[in-house]
Amino acid sequence: MRTSKGKTAFCFPGQLQERPRLEDHPRLIEDPHFKECLARASHQTKFDLLNFSLKRDGEEAGLNLKLQISTYLLSMIHFYRMRAAGWTPDIFAEHSMGIYAALAAAEAVTFEEGLFITESIGGLLEREGTFHRGAMASIIGLPLEEVQKICLDLDSYQLFIANYNGSMQYVLSGEEEGIKEAICIALSRKAISGKQLSFQTALHSPSLSSLREEITNLLKEVQVQSPKFPIINHWTIKPLKREEIKDFLSREIGRPVYWARCVERMLQEGVTQAVEIGHEATLTKLIRWMNRDVEAFSAGDGLREKG
Amino acid sequence: MLQPNDHLIEKIKHLILQRLKLADMTPEMIETDAPLFGEGLGLDSIDALELVLGLEKEFGVIIPDAEVGKKVFQSVRTMAQYVLEQQKAT
């Protein structure tokens, strides 16, 4: 593997959209970090990542919460694996609920606190999805102005752009019926793809701002430290300060994710290598879309030796 | 239906590897008739946009919408057939 001349970013992805197929990754399952993380998690949560990943039946109760915990655990496992293999990041970036693992990896919170935050906020979202069902959709291949116009054309539904993932890569959030209509309109206006995501809440939209107080309350138990690695705050495009973290966590589910800004900031910082600290390669592909010179790959693709 | 030759099939495979930065793969590892999405090569809609751009840059052909994209991106062969059809039409 070639040695990177610039900086290395570790990028923490948001929630998985489907069960991770861990049976396809026997090396990962046998990895000591995998076993240790699952053992630590088992003291705190009834959720069993391995059993969850092996189930192949259809929908089940609490699927999104389980996917959120899976995402957190897999990010932490891959983070420990990469560190053990000699990788040292210069900077962290995170997408949506990837912030929980990013904070734990940067030791701003402990592994256990990160899991507690993931499970607690995930539980709030689960409840919200039951009483105020929402939805999300990825719209790919339309310019921003066109996506904004779709939101305006369907203004009776309160639709919002939830993720700014790069040019022609957006995620909408809002009422489920409106999201379904938005997909139809987007496809009729020549989108390359319009797809409803697994979420049952209107994540990253103002409708979830109502959860802020409850999140603030549950975070009272968490002792936040200064992050050991700078984590880009995608609203300010500056490193997240210790004193900002709880406020960020309480607000972020009600505000959009500006991933494209994060990538731009990483490039300005001299990042030439971006490692997705997760099981899939969504952020890797979004980085590739924005800049083809960055060497981007997912830790989930297999463990690389540090060059 | 127009049948693409081996040279065009090879070019399409190179385009996929290059656009999607599949550094660990070779053209021989991509089956000409295997599905590109889902259970096949495992591509997704972000990859689709890369391929749309790649076809336009490399061959000057345009995928106008998702419906056409769905048909074109079934396999390497359908991509090559679409390139041939579009080139013949112009």
Interface residues (C-beta under 8 A of the other chain):
Chain A: S138 I140 G141 M168 Q169 L187 K190 A191 I192 S193 G194 K195 T282 K285 L286 R288 W289 R292 A296
Chain B: L20 K21 D44 S45 I46 D47 A48 L49 E50 V52 I63 P64 D65 A66 E67 G69
